[in-house]
C-alpha cells in the first residue's frame, strides 16, 4: 500500500531502509529538518499501513 500523507511514511522494507539511511546522513551533517522528516517517515500511524494490515487480516479469514 502506498502512503499518500504529506510526509510519506516508509511502508515497505526498502523504503524503511532508505529513510533510515537519510536519517543517518542528516544526523552526520547536522540537518535538523532532514532529521525531522526522516523520523516522520519512520514513525506515526499511516492510513496506508493500517489498510495494509487490515487487508492481510481479511485475507487470512
PDBQT receptor file of N, H, CA, C and O in Angstrom, charges set to zero:
ATOM      1  N   UNK A   1       0.848  -1.174   0.000  1.00  0.00    +0.000 N 
ATOM      2  CA  UNK A   1       0.000   0.000   0.000  1.00  0.00    +0.000 C 
ATOM      3  C   UNK A   1       0.887   1.228   0.000  1.00  0.00    +0.000 C 
ATOM      4  O   UNK A   1       1.877   1.287   0.730  1.00  0.00    +0.000 OA
ATOM      5  N   UNK A   2       0.545   2.182  -0.794  1.00  0.00    +0.000 N 
ATOM      6  H   UNK A   2      -0.259   2.134  -1.387  1.00  0.00    +0.000 HD
ATOM      7  CA  UNK A   2       1.308   3.424  -0.900  1.00  0.00    +0.000 C 
ATOM      8  C   UNK A   2       0.774   4.461   0.075  1.00  0.00    +0.000 C 
ATOM      9  O   UNK A   2      -0.434   4.589   0.270  1.00  0.00    +0.000 OA
ATOM     10  N   UNK A   3       1.676   5.183   0.670  1.00  0.00    +0.000 N 
ATOM     11  H   UNK A   3       2.658   5.080   0.512  1.00  0.00    +0.000 HD
ATOM     12  CA  UNK A   3       1.309   6.254   1.591  1.00  0.00    +0.000 C 
ATOM     13  C   UNK A   3       0.999   7.511   0.790  1.00  0.00    +0.000 C 
ATOM     14  O   UNK A   3       1.738   7.872  -0.125  1.00  0.00    +0.000 OA
ATOM     15  N   UNK A   4      -0.098   8.174   1.139  1.00  0.00    +0.000 N 
ATOM     16  H   UNK A   4      -0.699   7.880   1.883  1.00  0.00    +0.000 HD
ATOM     17  CA  UNK A   4      -0.483   9.422   0.482  1.00  0.00    +0.000 C 
ATOM     18  C   UNK A   4      -0.436  10.599   1.454  1.00  0.00    +0.000 C 
ATOM     19  O   UNK A   4      -1.043  11.638   1.197  1.00  0.00    +0.000 OA
ATOM     20  N   UNK A   5       0.273  10.444   2.557  1.00  0.00    +0.000 N 
ATOM     21  H   UNK A   5       0.766   9.599   2.766  1.00  0.00    +0.000 HD
ATOM     22  CA  UNK A   5       0.396  11.510   3.546  1.00  0.00    +0.000 C 
ATOM     23  C   UNK A   5       1.328  12.604   3.029  1.00  0.00    +0.000 C 
ATOM     24  O   UNK A   5       2.110  12.369   2.107  1.00  0.00    +0.000 OA
ATOM     25  N   UNK A   6       1.249  13.800   3.620  1.00  0.00    +0.000 N 
ATOM     26  H   UNK A   6       0.614  13.990   4.369  1.00  0.00    +0.000 HD
ATOM     27  CA  UNK A   6       2.084  14.931   3.215  1.00  0.00    +0.000 C 
ATOM     28  C   UNK A   6       3.564  14.558   3.306  1.00  0.00    +0.000 C 
ATOM     29  O   UNK A   6       4.313  14.780   2.354  1.00  0.00    +0.000 OA
ATOM     30  N   UNK A   7       3.989  14.002   4.423  1.00  0.00    +0.000 N 
ATOM     31  H   UNK A   7       3.381  13.821   5.196  1.00  0.00    +0.000 HD
ATOM     32  CA  UNK A   7       5.329  13.416   4.549  1.00  0.00    +0.000 C 
ATOM     33  C   UNK A   7       5.113  11.917   4.455  1.00  0.00    +0.000 C 
ATOM     34  O   UNK A   7       4.551  11.303   5.362  1.00  0.00    +0.000 OA
ATOM     35  N   UNK A   8       5.554  11.341   3.372  1.00  0.00    +0.000 N 
ATOM     36  H   UNK A   8       6.011  11.840   2.635  1.00  0.00    +0.000 HD
ATOM     37  CA  UNK A   8       5.266   9.930   3.111  1.00  0.00    +0.000 C 
ATOM     38  C   UNK A   8       5.949   9.015   4.113  1.00  0.00    +0.000 C 
ATOM     39  O   UNK A   8       7.149   9.123   4.368  1.00  0.00    +0.000 OA
ATOM     40  N   UNK A   9       5.159   8.115   4.672  1.00  0.00    +0.000 N 
ATOM     41  H   UNK A   9       4.184   8.027   4.465  1.00  0.00    +0.000 HD
ATOM     42  CA  UNK A   9       5.681   7.116   5.596  1.00  0.00    +0.000 C 
ATOM     43  C   UNK A   9       6.368   6.020   4.798  1.00  0.00    +0.000 C 
ATOM     44  O   UNK A   9       5.951   5.679   3.691  1.00  0.00    +0.000 OA
ATOM     45  N   UNK A  10       7.406   5.486   5.371  1.00  0.00    +0.000 N 
ATOM     46  H   UNK A  10       7.744   5.763   6.270  1.00  0.00    +0.000 HD
ATOM     47  CA  UNK A  10       8.107   4.369   4.749  1.00  0.00    +0.000 C 
ATOM     48  C   UNK A  10       7.329   3.103   5.099  1.00  0.00    +0.000 C 
ATOM     49  O   UNK A  10       7.372   2.648   6.242  1.00  0.00    +0.000 OA
ATOM     50  N   UNK A  11       6.619   2.533   4.127  1.00  0.00    +0.000 N 
ATOM     51  H   UNK A  11       6.584   2.903   3.199  1.00  0.00    +0.000 HD
ATOM     52  CA  UNK A  11       5.751   1.393   4.416  1.00  0.00    +0.000 C 
ATOM     53  C   UNK A  11       6.364   0.060   4.029  1.00  0.00    +0.000 C 
ATOM     54  O   UNK A  11       5.973  -0.966   4.587  1.00  0.00    +0.000 OA
ATOM     55  N   UNK A  12       7.300   0.029   3.106  1.00  0.00    +0.000 N 
ATOM     56  H   UNK A  12       7.617   0.862   2.653  1.00  0.00    +0.000 HD
ATOM     57  CA  UNK A  12       7.922  -1.234   2.712  1.00  0.00    +0.000 C 
ATOM     58  C   UNK A  12       9.314  -1.326   3.340  1.00  0.00    +0.000 C 
ATOM     59  O   UNK A  12       9.872  -0.311   3.755  1.00  0.00    +0.000 OA
ATOM     60  N   UNK A  13       9.872  -2.524   3.411  1.00  0.00    +0.000 N 
ATOM     61  H   UNK A  13       9.418  -3.349   3.073  1.00  0.00    +0.000 HD
ATOM     62  CA  UNK A  13      11.227  -2.668   3.976  1.00  0.00    +0.000 C 
ATOM     63  C   UNK A  13      12.268  -1.827   3.239  1.00  0.00    +0.000 C 
ATOM     64  O   UNK A  13      13.149  -1.248   3.876  1.00  0.00    +0.000 OA
ATOM     65  N   UNK A  14      12.184  -1.751   1.917  1.00  0.00    +0.000 N 
ATOM     66  H   UNK A  14      11.469  -2.221   1.400  1.00  0.00    +0.000 HD
ATOM     67  CA  UNK A  14      13.135  -0.943   1.148  1.00  0.00    +0.000 C 
ATOM     68  C   UNK A  14      13.004   0.545   1.474  1.00  0.00    +0.000 C 
ATOM     69  O   UNK A  14      14.004   1.249   1.613  1.00  0.00    +0.000 OA
ATOM     70  N   UNK A  15      11.767   1.013   1.594  1.00  0.00    +0.000 N 
ATOM     71  H   UNK A  15      10.954   0.441   1.481  1.00  0.00    +0.000 HD
ATOM     72  CA  UNK A  15      11.540   2.421   1.925  1.00  0.00    +0.000 C 
ATOM     73  C   UNK A  15      12.036   2.724   3.334  1.00  0.00    +0.000 C 
ATOM     74  O   UNK A  15      12.597   3.791   3.580  1.00  0.00    +0.000 OA
ATOM     75  N   UNK A  16      11.830   1.784   4.265  1.00  0.00    +0.000 N 
ATOM     76  H   UNK A  16      11.374   0.917   4.065  1.00  0.00    +0.000 HD
ATOM     77  CA  UNK A  16      12.291   1.980   5.641  1.00  0.00    +0.000 C 
ATOM     78  C   UNK A  16      13.818   2.032   5.698  1.00  0.00    +0.000 C 
ATOM     79  O   UNK A  16      14.387   2.825   6.448  1.00  0.00    +0.000 OA
ATOM     80  N   UNK A  17      14.471   1.199   4.915  1.00  0.00    +0.000 N 
ATOM     81  H   UNK A  17      14.009   0.554   4.305  1.00  0.00    +0.000 HD
ATOM     82  CA  UNK A  17      15.936   1.210   4.873  1.00  0.00    +0.000 C 
ATOM     83  C   UNK A  17      16.442   2.538   4.311  1.00  0.00    +0.000 C 
ATOM     84  O   UNK A  17      17.395   3.112   4.839  1.00  0.00    +0.000 OA
ATOM     85  N   UNK A  18      15.812   3.026   3.247  1.00  0.00    +0.000 N 
ATOM     86  H   UNK A  18      15.038   2.559   2.818  1.00  0.00    +0.000 HD
ATOM     87  CA  UNK A  18      16.209   4.295   2.642  1.00  0.00    +0.000 C 
ATOM     88  C   UNK A  18      15.995   5.451   3.616  1.00  0.00    +0.000 C 
ATOM     89  O   UNK A  18      16.841   6.340   3.717  1.00  0.00    +0.000 OA
ATOM     90  N   UNK A  19      14.876   5.447   4.329  1.00  0.00    +0.000 N 
ATOM     91  H   UNK A  19      14.189   4.725   4.246  1.00  0.00    +0.000 HD
ATOM     92  CA  UNK A  19      14.597   6.508   5.301  1.00  0.00    +0.000 C 
ATOM     93  C   UNK A  19      15.600   6.465   6.452  1.00  0.00    +0.000 C 
ATOM     94  O   UNK A  19      16.020   7.511   6.947  1.00  0.00    +0.000 OA
ATOM     95  N   UNK A  20      15.980   5.273   6.876  1.00  0.00    +0.000 N 
ATOM     96  H   UNK A  20      15.638   4.424   6.474  1.00  0.00    +0.000 HD
ATOM     97  CA  UNK A  20      16.974   5.137   7.941  1.00  0.00    +0.000 C 
ATOM     98  C   UNK A  20      18.329   5.683   7.479  1.00  0.00    +0.000 C 
ATOM     99  O   UNK A  20      19.045   6.308   8.260  1.00  0.00    +0.000 OA
ATOM    100  N   UNK A  21      18.676   5.448   6.221  1.00  0.00    +0.000 N 
ATOM    101  H   UNK A  21      18.094   4.940   5.586  1.00  0.00    +0.000 HD
ATOM    102  CA  UNK A  21      19.929   5.989   5.676  1.00  0.00    +0.000 C 
ATOM    103  C   UNK A  21      19.875   7.512   5.607  1.00  0.00    +0.000 C 
ATOM    104  O   UNK A  21      20.863   8.185   5.903  1.00  0.00    +0.000 OA
ATOM    105  N   UNK A  22      18.711   8.061   5.212  1.00  0.00    +0.000 N 
ATOM    106  H   UNK A  22      17.909   7.515   4.972  1.00  0.00    +0.000 HD
ATOM    107  CA  UNK A  22      18.559   9.521   5.186  1.00  0.00    +0.000 C 
ATOM    108  C   UNK A  22      18.681  10.104   6.587  1.00  0.00    +0.000 C 
ATOM    109  O   UNK A  22      19.269  11.169   6.770  1.00  0.00    +0.000 OA
ATOM    110  N   UNK A  23      18.127   9.409   7.574  1.00  0.00    +0.000 N 
ATOM    111  H   UNK A  23      17.649   8.543   7.425  1.00  0.00    +0.000 HD
ATOM    112  CA  UNK A  23      18.226   9.857   8.956  1.00  0.00    +0.000 C 
ATOM    113  C   UNK A  23      19.687   9.873   9.405  1.00  0.00    +0.000 C 
ATOM    114  O   UNK A  23      20.143  10.841  10.015  1.00  0.00    +0.000 OA
ATOM    115  N   UNK A  24      20.410   8.811   9.105  1.00  0.00    +0.000 N 
ATOM    116  H   UNK A  24      20.039   8.025   8.610  1.00  0.00    +0.000 HD
ATOM    117  CA  UNK A  24      21.820   8.718   9.481  1.00  0.00    +0.000 C 
ATOM    118  C   UNK A  24      22.625   9.839   8.827  1.00  0.00    +0.000 C 
ATOM    119  O   UNK A  24      23.460  10.470   9.475  1.00  0.00    +0.000 OA
ATOM    120  N   UNK A  25      22.371  10.084   7.537  1.00  0.00    +0.000 N 
ATOM    121  H   UNK A  25      21.693   9.571   7.010  1.00  0.00    +0.000 HD
ATOM    122  CA  UNK A  25      23.075  11.138   6.827  1.00  0.00    +0.000 C 
ATOM    123  C   UNK A  25      22.734  12.510   7.410  1.00  0.00    +0.000 C 
ATOM    124  O   UNK A  25      23.624  13.332   7.627  1.00  0.00    +0.000 OA
ATOM    125  N   UNK A  26      21.460  12.754   7.662  1.00  0.00    +0.000 N 
ATOM    126  H   UNK A  26      20.736  12.086   7.486  1.00  0.00    +0.000 HD
ATOM    127  CA  UNK A  26      21.038  14.041   8.211  1.00  0.00    +0.000 C 
ATOM    128  C   UNK A  26      21.687  14.299   9.559  1.00  0.00    +0.000 C 
ATOM    129  O   UNK A  26      22.076  15.428   9.859  1.00  0.00    +0.000 OA
ATOM    130  N   UNK A  27      21.806  13.265  10.366  1.00  0.00    +0.000 N 
ATOM    131  H   UNK A  27      21.491  12.348  10.122  1.00  0.00    +0.000 HD
ATOM    132  CA  UNK A  27      22.480  13.407  11.658  1.00  0.00    +0.000 C 
ATOM    133  C   UNK A  27      23.950  13.752  11.462  1.00  0.00    +0.000 C 
ATOM    134  O   UNK A  27      24.503  14.575  12.191  1.00  0.00    +0.000 OA
ATOM    135  N   UNK A  28      24.584  13.119  10.471  1.00  0.00    +0.000 N 
ATOM    136  H   UNK A  28      24.136  12.450   9.878  1.00  0.00    +0.000 HD
ATOM    137  CA  UNK A  28      26.022  13.330  10.268  1.00  0.00    +0.000 C 
ATOM    138  C   UNK A  28      26.349  14.746   9.796  1.00  0.00    +0.000 C 
ATOM    139  O   UNK A  28      27.432  15.254  10.088  1.00  0.00    +0.000 OA
ATOM    140  N   UNK A  29      25.442  15.383   9.080  1.00  0.00    +0.000 N 
ATOM    141  H   UNK A  29      24.563  14.970   8.843  1.00  0.00    +0.000 HD
ATOM    142  CA  UNK A  29      25.695  16.742   8.590  1.00  0.00    +0.000 C 
ATOM    143  C   UNK A  29      24.991  17.806   9.429  1.00  0.00    +0.000 C 
ATOM    144  O   UNK A  29      25.128  18.997   9.152  1.00  0.00    +0.000 OA
ATOM    145  N   UNK A  30      24.241  17.392  10.451  1.00  0.00    +0.000 N 
ATOM    146  H   UNK A  30      24.130  16.424  10.676  1.00  0.00    +0.000 HD
ATOM    147  CA  UNK A  30      23.568  18.336  11.327  1.00  0.00    +0.000 C 
ATOM    148  C   UNK A  30      22.343  18.991  10.709  1.00  0.00    +0.000 C 
ATOM    149  O   UNK A  30      22.006  20.125  11.049  1.00  0.00    +0.000 OA
ATOM    150  N   UNK A  31      21.677  18.286   9.803  1.00  0.00    +0.000 N 
ATOM    151  H   UNK A  31      21.951  17.365   9.526  1.00  0.00    +0.000 HD
ATOM    152  CA  UNK A  31      20.478  18.804   9.129  1.00  0.00    +0.000 C 
ATOM    153  C   UNK A  31      19.257  18.487   9.977  1.00  0.00    +0.000 C 
ATOM    154  O   UNK A  31      18.691  17.399   9.871  1.00  0.00    +0.000 OA
ATOM    155  N   UNK A  32      18.847  19.435  10.820  1.00  0.00    +0.000 N 
ATOM    156  H   UNK A  32      19.307  20.319  10.905  1.00  0.00    +0.000 HD
ATOM    157  CA  UNK A  32      17.736  19.171  11.734  1.00  0.00    +0.000 C 
ATOM    158  C   UNK A  32      16.412  18.967  10.995  1.00  0.00    +0.000 C 
ATOM    159  O   UNK A  32      15.590  18.158  11.425  1.00  0.00    +0.000 OA
ATOM    160  N   UNK A  33      16.194  19.680   9.903  1.00  0.00    +0.000 N 
ATOM    161  H   UNK A  33      16.862  20.337   9.554  1.00  0.00    +0.000 HD
ATOM    162  CA  UNK A  33      14.961  19.466   9.134  1.00  0.00    +0.000 C 
ATOM    163  C   UNK A  33      14.942  18.069   8.519  1.00  0.00    +0.000 C 
ATOM    164  O   UNK A  33      13.904  17.407   8.517  1.00  0.00    +0.000 OA
ATOM    165  N   UNK A  34      16.072  17.620   8.003  1.00  0.00    +0.000 N 
ATOM    166  H   UNK A  34      16.915  18.158   8.004  1.00  0.00    +0.000 HD
ATOM    167  CA  UNK A  34      16.163  16.274   7.441  1.00  0.00    +0.000 C 
ATOM    168  C   UNK A  34      15.910  15.211   8.490  1.00  0.00    +0.000 C 
ATOM    169  O   UNK A  34      15.283  14.188   8.213  1.00  0.00    +0.000 OA
ATOM    170  N   UNK A  35      16.404  15.457   9.703  1.00  0.00    +0.000 N 
ATOM    171  H   UNK A  35      16.914  16.287   9.927  1.00  0.00    +0.000 HD
ATOM    172  CA  UNK A  35      16.185  14.514  10.810  1.00  0.00    +0.000 C 
ATOM    173  C   UNK A  35      14.697  14.409  11.112  1.00  0.00    +0.000 C 
ATOM    174  O   UNK A  35      14.166  13.309  11.268  1.00  0.00    +0.000 OA
ATOM    175  N   UNK A  36      14.029  15.543  11.192  1.00  0.00    +0.000 N 
ATOM    176  H   UNK A  36      14.460  16.437  11.065  1.00  0.00    +0.000 HD
ATOM    177  CA  UNK A  36      12.591  15.551  11.499  1.00  0.00    +0.000 C 
ATOM    178  C   UNK A  36      11.799  14.824  10.415  1.00  0.00    +0.000 C 
ATOM    179  O   UNK A  36      10.903  14.037  10.719  1.00  0.00    +0.000 OA
ATOM    180  N   UNK A  37      12.128  15.088   9.155  1.00  0.00    +0.000 N 
ATOM    181  H   UNK A  37      12.856  15.727   8.908  1.00  0.00    +0.000 HD
ATOM    182  CA  UNK A  37      11.406  14.448   8.054  1.00  0.00    +0.000 C 
ATOM    183  C   UNK A  37      11.647  12.946   8.046  1.00  0.00    +0.000 C 
ATOM    184  O   UNK A  37      10.712  12.173   7.843  1.00  0.00    +0.000 OA
ATOM    185  N   UNK A  38      12.888  12.523   8.262  1.00  0.00    +0.000 N 
ATOM    186  H   UNK A  38      13.649  13.152   8.427  1.00  0.00    +0.000 HD
ATOM    187  CA  UNK A  38      13.195  11.089   8.277  1.00  0.00    +0.000 C 
ATOM    188  C   UNK A  38      12.485  10.385   9.430  1.00  0.00    +0.000 C 
ATOM    189  O   UNK A  38      11.966   9.281   9.261  1.00  0.00    +0.000 OA
ATOM    190  N   UNK A  39      12.463  11.015  10.590  1.00  0.00    +0.000 N 
ATOM    191  H   UNK A  39      12.884  11.911  10.727  1.00  0.00    +0.000 HD
ATOM    192  CA  UNK A  39      11.763  10.419  11.737  1.00  0.00    +0.000 C 
ATOM    193  C   UNK A  39      10.262  10.331  11.452  1.00  0.00    +0.000 C 
ATOM    194  O   UNK A  39       9.622   9.339  11.800  1.00  0.00    +0.000 OA
ATOM    195  N   UNK A  40       9.705  11.361  10.823  1.00  0.00    +0.000 N 
ATOM    196  H   UNK A  40      10.225  12.167  10.540  1.00  0.00    +0.000 HD
ATOM    197  CA  UNK A  40       8.278  11.331  10.474  1.00  0.00    +0.000 C 
ATOM    198  C   UNK A  40       7.987  10.198   9.494  1.00  0.00    +0.000 C 
ATOM    199  O   UNK A  40       6.940   9.557   9.582  1.00  0.00    +0.000 OA
ATOM    200  N   UNK A  41       8.903   9.948   8.564  1.00  0.00    +0.000 N 
ATOM    201  H   UNK A  41       9.754  10.469   8.493  1.00  0.00    +0.000 HD
ATOM    202  CA  UNK A  41       8.710   8.868   7.600  1.00  0.00    +0.000 C 
ATOM    203  C   UNK A  41       8.756   7.503   8.277  1.00  0.00    +0.000 C 
ATOM    204  O   UNK A  41       8.096   6.563   7.835  1.00  0.00    +0.000 OA
ATOM    205  N   UNK A  42       9.533   7.398   9.345  1.00  0.00    +0.000 N 
ATOM    206  H   UNK A  42      10.070   8.162   9.704  1.00  0.00    +0.000 HD
ATOM    207  CA  UNK A  42       9.708   6.112  10.028  1.00  0.00    +0.000 C 
ATOM    208  C   UNK A  42       8.708   5.869  11.154  1.00  0.00    +0.000 C 
ATOM    209  O   UNK A  42       8.633   4.759  11.682  1.00  0.00    +0.000 OA
ATOM    210  N   UNK A  43       7.951   6.874  11.523  1.00  0.00    +0.000 N 
ATOM    211  H   UNK A  43       8.012   7.776  11.094  1.00  0.00    +0.000 HD
ATOM    212  CA  UNK A  43       7.049   6.699  12.670  1.00  0.00    +0.000 C 
ATOM    213  C   UNK A  43       5.651   7.202  12.351  1.00  0.00    +0.000 C 
ATOM    214  O   UNK A  43       5.391   7.717  11.263  1.00  0.00    +0.000 OA
ATOM    215  N   UNK A  44       4.778   7.048  13.299  1.00  0.00    +0.000 N 
ATOM    216  H   UNK A  44       4.989   6.630  14.183  1.00  0.00    +0.000 HD
ATOM    217  CA  UNK A  44       3.417   7.546  13.155  1.00  0.00    +0.000 C 
ATOM    218  C   UNK A  44       2.466   6.506  12.597  1.00  0.00    +0.000 C 
ATOM    219  O   UNK A  44       2.881   5.454  12.109  1.00  0.00    +0.000 OA
ATOM    220  N   UNK A  45       1.205   6.815  12.676  1.00  0.00    +0.000 N 
ATOM    221  H   UNK A  45       0.868   7.670  13.073  1.00  0.00    +0.000 HD
ATOM    222  CA  UNK A  45       0.160   5.943  12.164  1.00  0.00    +0.000 C 
ATOM    223  C   UNK A  45      -0.200   6.372  10.749  1.00  0.00    +0.000 C 
ATOM    224  O   UNK A  45      -0.812   7.420  10.541  1.00  0.00    +0.000 OA
ATOM    225  N   UNK A  46       0.180   5.563   9.799  1.00  0.00    +0.000 N 
ATOM    226  H   UNK A  46       0.676   4.711   9.968  1.00  0.00    +0.000 HD
ATOM    227  CA  UNK A  46      -0.115   5.850   8.399  1.00  0.00    +0.000 C 
ATOM    228  C   UNK A  46      -1.395   5.114   7.994  1.00  0.00    +0.000 C 
ATOM    229  O   UNK A  46      -1.516   3.915   8.243  1.00  0.00    +0.000 OA
ATOM    230  N   UNK A  47      -2.338   5.804   7.382  1.00  0.00    +0.000 N 
ATOM    231  H   UNK A  47      -2.239   6.779   7.180  1.00  0.00    +0.000 HD
ATOM    232  CA  UNK A  47      -3.556   5.129   6.925  1.00  0.00    +0.000 C 
ATOM    233  C   UNK A  47      -3.247   3.995   5.946  1.00  0.00    +0.000 C 
ATOM    234  O   UNK A  47      -3.937   2.976   5.940  1.00  0.00    +0.000 OA
ATOM    235  N   UNK A  48      -2.223   4.166   5.128  1.00  0.00    +0.000 N 
ATOM    236  H   UNK A  48      -1.662   4.994   5.133  1.00  0.00    +0.000 HD
ATOM    237  CA  UNK A  48      -1.833   3.122   4.181  1.00  0.00    +0.000 C 
ATOM    238  C   UNK A  48      -1.336   1.871   4.889  1.00  0.00    +0.000 C 
ATOM    239  O   UNK A  48      -1.647   0.752   4.481  1.00  0.00    +0.000 OA
ATOM    240  N   UNK A  49      -0.565   2.064   5.947  1.00  0.00    +0.000 N 
ATOM    241  H   UNK A  49      -0.312   2.973   6.278  1.00  0.00    +0.000 HD
ATOM    242  CA  UNK A  49      -0.042   0.939   6.721  1.00  0.00    +0.000 C 
ATOM    243  C   UNK A  49      -1.185   0.220   7.425  1.00  0.00    +0.000 C 
ATOM    244  O   UNK A  49      -1.216  -1.010   7.471  1.00  0.00    +0.000 OA
ATOM    245  N   UNK A  50      -2.121   0.984   7.972  1.00  0.00    +0.000 N 
ATOM    246  H   UNK A  50      -2.096   1.983   7.935  1.00  0.00    +0.000 HD
ATOM    247  CA  UNK A  50      -3.266   0.392   8.658  1.00  0.00    +0.000 C 
ATOM    248  C   UNK A  50      -4.150  -0.380   7.682  1.00  0.00    +0.000 C 
ATOM    249  O   UNK A  50      -4.638  -1.461   8.011  1.00  0.00    +0.000 OA
ATOM    250  N   UNK A  51      -4.359   0.161   6.497  1.00  0.00    +0.000 N 
ATOM    251  H   UNK A  51      -3.964   1.040   6.229  1.00  0.00    +0.000 HD
ATOM    252  CA  UNK A  51      -5.178  -0.519   5.494  1.00  0.00    +0.000 C 
ATOM    253  C   UNK A  51      -4.508  -1.810   5.057  1.00  0.00    +0.000 C 
ATOM    254  O   UNK A  51      -5.182  -2.818   4.851  1.00  0.00    +0.000 OA
ATOM    255  N   UNK A  52      -3.174  -1.791   4.913  1.00  0.00    +0.000 N 
ATOM    256  H   UNK A  52      -2.626  -0.971   5.081  1.00  0.00    +0.000 HD
ATOM    257  CA  UNK A  52      -2.429  -2.972   4.513  1.00  0.00    +0.000 C 
ATOM    258  C   UNK A  52      -2.564  -4.068   5.570  1.00  0.00    +0.000 C 
ATOM    259  O   UNK A  52      -2.718  -5.240   5.229  1.00  0.00    +0.000 OA
ATOM    260  N   UNK A  53      -2.506  -3.695   6.853  1.00  0.00    +0.000 N 
ATOM    261  H   UNK A  53      -2.381  -2.743   7.130  1.00  0.00    +0.000 HD
ATOM    262  CA  UNK A  53      -2.673  -4.674   7.926  1.00  0.00    +0.000 C 
ATOM    263  C   UNK A  53      -4.067  -5.291   7.870  1.00  0.00    +0.000 C 
ATOM    264  O   UNK A  53      -4.226  -6.498   8.048  1.00  0.00    +0.000 OA
ATOM    265  N   UNK A  54      -5.072  -4.460   7.623  1.00  0.00    +0.000 N 
ATOM    266  H   UNK A  54      -4.943  -3.479   7.479  1.00  0.00    +0.000 HD
ATOM    267  CA  UNK A  54      -6.452  -4.945   7.556  1.00  0.00    +0.000 C 
ATOM    268  C   UNK A  54      -6.640  -5.895   6.373  1.00  0.00    +0.000 C 
ATOM    269  O   UNK A  54      -7.325  -6.910   6.500  1.00  0.00    +0.000 OA
ATOM    270  N   UNK A  55      -6.038  -5.576   5.221  1.00  0.00    +0.000 N 
ATOM    271  H   UNK A  55      -5.481  -4.752   5.117  1.00  0.00    +0.000 HD
ATOM    272  CA  UNK A  55      -6.149  -6.447   4.042  1.00  0.00    +0.000 C 
ATOM    273  C   UNK A  55      -5.521  -7.808   4.318  1.00  0.00    +0.000 C 
ATOM    274  O   UNK A  55      -6.078  -8.835   3.930  1.00  0.00    +0.000 OA
ATOM    275  N   UNK A  56      -4.363  -7.825   4.985  1.00  0.00    +0.000 N 
ATOM    276  H   UNK A  56      -3.911  -6.990   5.300  1.00  0.00    +0.000 HD
ATOM    277  CA  UNK A  56      -3.699  -9.092   5.314  1.00  0.00    +0.000 C 
ATOM    278  C   UNK A  56      -4.556  -9.905   6.291  1.00  0.00    +0.000 C 
ATOM    279  O   UNK A  56      -4.652 -11.126   6.175  1.00  0.00    +0.000 OA
ATOM    280  N   UNK A  57      -5.183  -9.206   7.263  1.00  0.00    +0.000 N 
ATOM    281  H   UNK A  57      -5.105  -8.214   7.357  1.00  0.00    +0.000 HD
ATOM    282  CA  UNK A  57      -6.019  -9.879   8.232  1.00  0.00    +0.000 C 
ATOM    283  C   UNK A  57      -7.228 -10.519   7.555  1.00  0.00    +0.000 C 
ATOM    284  O   UNK A  57      -7.578 -11.660   7.860  1.00  0.00    +0.000 OA
ATOM    285  N   UNK A  58      -7.867  -9.792   6.638  1.00  0.00    +0.000 N 
ATOM    286  H   UNK A  58      -7.583  -8.866   6.390  1.00  0.00    +0.000 HD
ATOM    287  CA  UNK A  58      -9.029 -10.304   5.931  1.00  0.00    +0.000 C 
ATOM    288  C   UNK A  58      -8.666 -11.436   4.968  1.00  0.00    +0.000 C 
ATOM    289  O   UNK A  58      -9.490 -12.317   4.721  1.00  0.00    +0.000 OA
ATOM    290  N   UNK A  59      -7.468 -11.427   4.432  1.00  0.00    +0.000 N 
ATOM    291  H   UNK A  59      -6.799 -10.712   4.633  1.00  0.00    +0.000 HD
ATOM    292  CA  UNK A  59      -7.031 -12.473   3.519  1.00  0.00    +0.000 C 
ATOM    293  C   UNK A  59      -6.873 -13.814   4.240  1.00  0.00    +0.000 C 
ATOM    294  O   UNK A  59      -7.054 -14.873   3.639  1.00  0.00    +0.000 OA
ATOM    295  N   UNK A  60      -6.536 -13.763   5.530  1.00  0.00    +0.000 N 
ATOM    296  H   UNK A  60      -6.389 -12.903   6.019  1.00  0.00    +0.000 HD
ATOM    297  CA  UNK A  60      -6.358 -14.982   6.311  1.00  0.00    +0.000 C 
ATOM    298  C   UNK A  60      -7.671 -15.633   6.680  1.00  0.00    +0.000 C 
ATOM    299  O   UNK A  60      -7.715 -16.825   6.982  1.00  0.00    +0.000 OA
ATOM    300  N   UNK A  61      -8.748 -14.852   6.656  1.00  0.00    +0.000 N 
ATOM    301  H   UNK A  61      -8.712 -13.883   6.411  1.00  0.00    +0.000 HD
ATOM    302  CA  UNK A  61     -10.060 -15.364   7.076  1.00  0.00    +0.000 C 
ATOM    303  C   UNK A  61     -10.682 -16.217   6.002  1.00  0.00    +0.000 C 
ATOM    304  O   UNK A  61     -11.786 -16.730   6.184  1.00  0.00    +0.000 OA
TER     305      UNK A  61
